Amino acid sequence: MGVSVSLTDHRKMAEVSANLHLLFSAADWFETQIIFERPGAFLIPYAIMLAVEGLPIVFLELAIGQRLRKGAIGVWAQISPYLGGIGIASTVVSFNVALYYNTIIAWCLYYLFQVPF
């Protein structure tokens, strides 16, 4: 009942995997070089993806959330039970960002009051 794979198939898969690894490594190196040579080059793809993907999803979540009167987790779970993970992930990311920023603000306040005036 099992699928038998010959040794040549394993070699072909390893060769394809090595070629893909080389391609992705070269693309990563090229992107890193572009960013170091022209730091603003990253902002153009970032702004494009923000406009194409980020903002429409935020507005979609807000609009559906207002219509259904549910939070981030409930909205995506209402659309499809499989999409409930998007709401959970956005909640976890928001929590982690808030925790990070509050820690930095606490450090700033702590060291602000440690300085003698």
Residue pairs with C-beta under 8 A, 6 or more apart in sequence:
34 41
35 41
35 42
61 72
61 75
61 76
61 90
64 75
64 78
64 79
65 71
65 72
65 74
65 75
68 74
68 75
68 78
70 78
71 87
72 87
72 90
72 91
73 84
73 87
73 88
73 91
74 87
75 87
76 83
76 84
76 85
76 86
76 87
77 83
77 84
77 87
